[in-house]
Amino acid sequence: MAAQGITNDEYKLFPSPRNRHRTIFLYRVFLPHPYMLIDMESYGLKGKYSLFGACRLADMKMGQLVTLELPEDEVTFNARFIPD
């Protein structure tokens, strides 16, 4: 069964099947790496998070969107994320 897409004012999103939460949280990081495997559990985040395949509507750029419940998790993710 295909994943249901979610469209808002900024993105067209496709939830990762590995998400525990399918919520779009307040803190967001767009990653222009559509094919990179991102193991969210390895970042040691304190709050809830979700990962989506994403198309940024402003420029139609493909990538992934990480959404995070806590602002400190956004800082942690940005500090630890190293693209391939």
N, C-alpha and C positions, 0 to 999 in steps of 0.2 A: 504494500500500500504506500503510495507517495505521501511525503510530508506535506502538511497544509502550509501554504505561504501566509505570511502576515504582512500587510502593507500599512505603513503610517506615513506621516508627512516627510520623513527623511529617508526611509529605507524600505526595501522589499526584503523580508527575512524568511529564512527557512530554518526551523529549529534542528539542532543536532539531536540525533536519536539517543545520544548519551546523556542528555540533560536530565538532571533530577528535577529541575524547576523550569517551566516554560514561560516564565514571567520575563518581561522586558523591564529590567531594573533601572533606577535613576542614573547611575554612573555607567558611562559607556565608553568603550575604546574600539574604534574602527581600525582593522588591520588589513592593509591592501595585499594580503597573501591568501588568495582563495583556496589554494591546495595544500597549505601547510597543516600538518597535524598538530593540534594544540591539546595537550593533556592538562586540563584545568585543575585536576586534583594535585598535580605536582607543584603548584604555586603556593600551597599552604594558606589558602585564603580563609578568613574567619567567618565571613557571612555567606549568604546564598549568591549564586552566580548562574549565568546561562550563556550558551554559545550558539550563535546563529551563522549560517551562510548568509551573506548579505550583498545586496546591490544598493549602492548609495545613489539615490535618485537625482541629486543635484548635478552629478557628472557621469552617472551610469557606471561608476567604478565598481568592480566586483571585489569581494574580500570576505572577511568574517567580522562579526560584531560580538564583542564580549560585553555582557551587561553585568553589573555588580551591585549588590545591595548596600555595601559600605564604602564610604570615601577612602578609607585607609586601604581597602583592598584594591582600589584603582591605582593608588600609589605603589603598592606592592607589585601588582601585575606589571605596570609600566617599568618598574625597576628591574624585574626579573625576565621580562620577555626579550628574547633574542631571536630575530628572524633567521631562518635557514639561508 
